[in-house]
């Protein structure tokens, strides 16, 4: 389950991040403005935002395995279809529909781990699975360095590659025992806004929205920033992004251990605040060598998505776990759909560096908002210990 979930989310990350690495070439090839380039990322994230309701509802009503396979198939097919796209409008549509699948994987794989691992080791297990995101980023960077400027072939290979996790999930995954035992009446999306859950749902969605706005604004335009503002060649940018993603992979797994040790909430505040403090240092770095080493440092702190996986999974009961966690995280990604477009417009007037500083501000606001949410770590362990004794 860990390996299969790792592979599924790795391909999810690969599909999402390919656009960031190929955007400069796509803009030149199709004659797109900076604003139109931002719209491509916006369409993807809007699809992810819509999936926050659809896939979570599917997983809670019809099972984790079925929802995961549908998500993988949808984004694989519609990413591969970019091979033959020639219209900007069709490109936007394909990215939106692919986003419907891309948004579902995070919630389902997080739920699988939460429902199969004990609380004492759950943080590191979820973080390991979700640390496949920077691995997907490294694969995307490597493929981009090898295949660009042929961005059509790049998207086709990424889409077809989804066959690998589909086969693993189809053959080796079994349905979550906890979901099977808990399933009674059909789940309604409105249940996550019941009086006992409403405050946590709204607050967690706010934290995720602030964090994702900063994260997607930065990640979409970071390769372009390095090329245009720092005059770094495209091939070298691919190497920079590979090293940056290595730092993020290490950060995910270290923060997974930290979350198990000091609690999910404290680890999240530390992670979000760390990005807010180190990203500005990256922006003001003057030379390539400093950029090369500061990238992995700020990426190390960008482990919040991994901790969100276990924190939000524990925030909701089994019955609405995927709906609740998926809604909070992916509605955040949906709101952040406007980040690439907003930063693209800002870059026209103030430069990409100013846009990245704005992203750091959003991360700081997310860290502050996180302090108003409960720490579920201790309560979850007590419940499990009580159940084991009983």
C-alpha positions in Angstrom: 0.0 0.0 0.0 2.8 2.4 0.8 4.7 1.7 -2.4 1.5 1.8 -4.6 0.4 5.1 -2.9 3.9 6.5 -3.4 3.8 5.7 -7.1 0.3 7.1 -7.5 1.1 10.4 -6.0 4.5 10.6 -7.8 2.7 10.5 -11.1 0.1 13.0 -9.8 3.0 15.4 -9.0 4.7 14.7 -12.4 1.5 15.7 -14.3 1.0 18.9 -12.2 4.6 20.1 -12.4 5.2 19.4 -16.1 3.3 22.6 -16.9 5.7 24.7 -14.8 8.8 23.3 -16.5 7.3 23.5 -20.0 5.5 26.9 -19.7 8.3 29.0 -21.2 8.5 26.8 -24.3 4.7 26.5 -24.6 4.4 30.3 -24.5 7.0 30.7 -27.2 5.5 27.9 -29.4 1.9 29.0 -29.1 2.5 32.7 -28.9 0.9 33.1 -25.5 1.1 36.1 -23.2 2.2 35.9 -19.6 -1.5 36.1 -18.6 -2.5 33.2 -20.9 0.3 31.1 -19.5 -1.0 31.7 -16.0 -4.5 30.7 -17.2 -3.2 27.2 -18.1 -2.1 26.7 -14.5 -5.3 28.2 -13.3 -7.5 25.8 -15.3 -5.6 22.8 -13.8 -6.1 24.1 -10.2 -9.8 24.9 -10.8 -10.3 21.3 -11.9 -8.5 20.2 -8.7 -10.7 22.5 -6.7 -13.9 20.9 -8.1 -12.5 17.4 -7.4 -12.4 18.4 -3.7 -16.1 17.5 -3.5 -16.5 14.9 -6.2 -13.7 12.4 -5.5 -14.0 12.6 -1.7 -17.7 11.9 -2.0 -16.9 8.9 -4.4 -14.3 7.5 -1.9 -16.6 7.8 1.1 -19.6 6.2 -0.7 -18.0 3.7 -3.1 -14.6 2.9 -1.6 -11.0 4.2 -1.6 -9.7 1.9 -4.3 -12.3 2.7 -6.8 -11.9 6.5 -6.3 -8.1 6.2 -6.6 -8.3 4.3 -9.9 -10.8 6.7 -11.4 -8.6 9.7 -10.5 -5.5 8.1 -12.0 -7.3 7.1 -15.2 -8.9 10.6 -15.7 -5.7 12.6 -15.4 -3.6 10.1 -17.3 -5.9 10.1 -20.4 -6.4 13.9 -20.5 -2.7 14.6 -20.0 -1.7 12.3 -22.8 -4.3 14.0 -25.1 -2.2 17.2 -25.0 0.0 15.5 -27.7 -2.5 16.6 -30.4 -3.7 19.9 -29.0 -3.4 23.0 -31.3 -5.9 25.4 -29.7 -5.3 27.4 -26.6 -9.0 26.9 -25.7 -8.8 23.1 -26.0 -5.5 23.2 -24.0 -7.4 25.0 -21.2 -10.2 22.4 -21.3 -7.9 19.4 -21.2 -6.0 20.9 -18.2 -9.3 21.5 -16.3 -10.5 17.9 -16.9 -7.1 16.5 -16.0 -7.3 18.5 -12.8 -10.5 16.7 -11.8 -8.4 13.5 -11.6 -5.3 15.2 -10.2 -7.1 16.5 -7.1 -8.4 13.2 -6.0 -5.2 11.3 -5.4 -3.9 13.3 -2.4 -7.0 12.7 -0.3 -7.4 9.0 -1.1 -3.8 7.9 -0.5 -3.7 10.0 2.7 -6.8 8.3 3.9 -5.5 4.8 3.1 -2.5 5.4 5.3 -4.5 7.0 8.1 -6.8 4.0 8.2 -4.1 1.4 8.2 -1.2 2.8 10.3 -1.1 3.3 14.1 -1.1 7.0 15.2 2.4 6.8 16.7 3.9 6.1 13.2 1.2 7.6 11.0 2.9 11.0 10.5 6.1 9.5 9.0 4.0 7.0 6.9 1.8 9.7 5.3 4.8 11.9 4.9 6.7 9.2 3.1 3.9 8.6 0.6 3.4 12.3 0.0 7.2 12.9 -0.3 6.7 11.3 -3.7 5.6 14.8 -4.9 9.2 16.2 -5.1 10.3 12.9 -6.6 7.7 13.5 -9.3 9.1 17.0 -9.6 12.6 15.5 -10.2 11.3 13.1 -12.8 9.5 16.0 -14.5 12.6 18.1 -14.4 14.8 15.3 -15.8 12.3 14.5 -18.6 12.0 18.2 -19.4 15.8 18.6 -19.7 15.9 15.6 -22.0 12.9 16.2 -24.3 12.3 20.0 -24.4 11.4 21.8 -26.7 9.1 18.8 -27.6 6.6 19.6 -24.9 3.8 17.6 -26.6 5.7 14.4 -26.4 6.6 15.2 -22.8 2.9 15.4 -21.7 2.1 12.2 -23.7 4.8 10.2 -21.9 3.7 11.5 -18.6 0.0 10.6 -19.3 0.8 7.1 -20.6 3.0 6.4 -17.6 0.0 6.4 -15.3 -0.6 2.9 -16.5 2.1 1.8 -13.9 0.3 3.0 -10.7 -3.1 1.9 -12.2 -1.8 -1.7 -12.6 -0.3 -1.7 -9.1 -3.5 -0.4 -7.4 -5.7 -2.6 -9.5 -3.8 -5.8 -8.7 -2.5 -5.3 -5.2 -4.7 -2.9 -3.3 -7.5 -4.1 -1.2 -10.3 -1.9 0.1 -9.8 -0.2 3.5 -11.1 -2.4 6.3 -12.0 0.6 8.4 -14.2 2.0 5.6 -15.8 -1.4 5.0 -16.7 -1.7 8.7 -17.9 1.9 9.0 -20.0 2.1 5.8 -23.7 2.3 6.6 -25.9 5.0 5.0 -24.8 7.2 2.0 -22.5 10.1 2.9 -23.5 13.6 2.0 -21.0 16.4 1.4 -22.9 18.7 3.8 -22.0 16.4 6.7 -18.6 18.1 7.0 -20.4 21.3 7.8 -22.4 19.7 10.7 -22.1 21.8 13.9 -19.4 19.6 15.5 -17.2 19.8 12.3 -18.0 23.2 10.8 -15.3 25.2 12.5 -12.5 22.8 11.8 -13.6 22.4 8.2 -13.7 26.2 7.5 -10.4 26.8 9.4 -8.5 23.9 7.8 -9.7 25.0 4.3 -8.5 28.5 5.0 -5.1 27.3 6.1 -4.8 25.2 3.0 -6.0 28.0 0.7 -3.4 30.4 2.1 -0.6 27.8 1.8 -1.6 26.6 -1.6 -1.9 30.1 -3.0 1.6 30.8 -2.0 2.9 27.4 -3.1 1.3 27.3 -6.5 2.1 30.9 -7.3 5.7 30.2 -6.5 6.1 26.8 -8.2 4.4 27.8 -11.4 6.6 30.7 -12.1 9.8 29.7 -10.4 11.5 28.1 -13.5 10.5 31.2 -15.5 11.9 33.5 -12.8 15.2 31.7 -12.9 15.4 32.0 -16.7 14.2 35.5 -17.1 15.2 37.4 -14.0 18.4 35.4 -13.1 19.5 34.6 -16.7 20.0 30.9 -16.0 19.8 28.6 -19.1 16.9 26.2 -19.4 19.1 23.1 -19.0 20.7 24.6 -15.8 17.2 25.4 -14.5 16.3 21.8 -14.8 19.3 20.9 -12.6 18.4 23.6 -10.1 14.9 22.3 -9.8 16.1 18.7 -9.4 18.3 19.7 -6.4 15.5 21.8 -5.0 13.1 18.8 -5.1 15.8 16.7 -3.4 15.7 19.1 -0.5 11.9 18.9 -0.4 12.0 15.1 -0.4 14.3 15.1 2.7 12.0 17.7 4.3 8.9 15.7 3.9 10.4 12.7 5.6 12.1 14.7 8.4 8.9 16.6 9.1 7.0 13.3 9.2 9.2 12.2 12.1 8.8 15.6 13.7 5.0 15.4 13.4 5.1 12.0 15.2 7.4 13.5 17.9 5.9 16.9 18.7 2.5 16.7 17.1 1.0 17.4 13.7 -0.1 21.0 14.5 3.3 22.1 15.8 5.1 20.5 12.8 2.7 22.3 10.4 3.3 25.7 12.0 7.1 25.1 11.9 7.0 24.1 8.2 4.8 27.0 7.0 6.8 29.6 9.0 10.0 28.1 7.7 9.0 28.6 4.0 7.8 32.2 4.8 11.2 33.0 6.2 13.5 31.3 3.7 11.7 32.0 0.4 12.6 35.8 0.6 16.2 34.9 1.0 16.0 32.8 -2.2 14.5 35.8 -4.1 17.2 38.3 -3.0 20.1 35.9 -3.7 22.5 37.6 -6.1 24.5 34.8 -7.7 23.9 31.3 -9.1 25.8 29.4 -6.5 23.8 31.0 -3.7 20.6 30.2 -5.5 21.7 26.6 -6.0 22.1 26.0 -2.3 19.3 28.2 -1.0 16.8 26.3 -3.1 17.0 23.0 -1.2 17.0 25.0 2.1 13.6 26.7 1.5 12.2 23.5 -0.2 13.2 21.5 2.9 10.6 23.5 4.9 7.9 23.0 2.2 6.7 19.8 3.8 3.3 21.0 4.9 1.4 19.0 2.2 2.7 15.8 3.8 1.7 16.8 7.3 -1.7 18.0 6.0 -2.3 14.5 4.9 -2.2 13.0 8.4 -3.5 16.1 10.2 -6.6 16.5 8.1 -7.2 12.7 8.0 -7.3 12.7 11.8 -9.5 15.8 11.9 -12.5 14.0 10.4 -14.2 10.7 11.4 -13.9 7.7 9.1 -17.4 8.2 7.6 -16.5 11.5 6.0 -12.7 11.3 6.2 -11.9 11.5 2.5 -14.6 14.0 1.8 -13.5 16.3 4.7 -9.7 16.1 4.2 -10.1 16.2 0.4 -12.4 19.2 0.6 -10.1 21.2 2.9 -6.9 20.5 0.9 -8.3 20.7 -2.6 -10.6 23.6 -2.1 -7.4 25.3 -1.0 -5.8 24.3 -4.3 -8.9 25.4 -6.1 -8.7 28.9 -4.5 -5.0 29.0 -5.4 -6.0 28.5 -9.1 -5.9 32.3 -9.3 -2.3 32.5 -7.9 -0.5 31.8 -11.2 -2.7 34.3 -13.0 -2.4 36.9 -10.3 1.4 36.5 -10.1 1.6 36.5 -13.9 -0.2 39.9 -14.0 2.0 41.2 -11.1 5.1 40.1 -12.9 4.3 42.3 -15.8 4.4 45.4 -13.6 6.8 44.5 -10.7 8.7 41.4 -11.8 8.6 37.7 -10.8 10.7 38.4 -7.7 8.0 40.6 -6.2 5.4 37.9 -6.9 7.5 35.4 -5.0 7.7 37.7 -2.0 3.9 37.9 -2.0 3.8 34.1 -2.0 6.0 34.1 1.2 3.5 36.5 2.8 0.7 34.0 2.1 2.7 31.2 3.8 3.2 33.4 6.9 -0.6 34.0 7.1 -1.2 30.3 6.7 1.1 29.6 9.7 -0.8 32.1 11.8 -4.2 30.7 10.9 -2.9 27.2 11.7 -2.5 28.1 15.4 -6.3 28.4 15.7 -6.9 24.7 14.9 -6.8 21.9 17.4 -3.9 19.4 17.9 -5.4 16.0 17.2 -2.2 14.0 17.8 -2.6 13.2 21.5 -6.3 12.6 21.3 -5.9 10.2 18.4 -3.3 8.1 20.3 -5.4 8.0 23.4 -8.4 6.7 21.4 -6.3 4.0 19.8 -4.8 2.9 23.1 -8.2 2.8 24.6 -9.6 0.7 21.7 -6.6 -1.7 22.0 -7.3 -2.2 25.8 -11.0 -2.6 25.2 
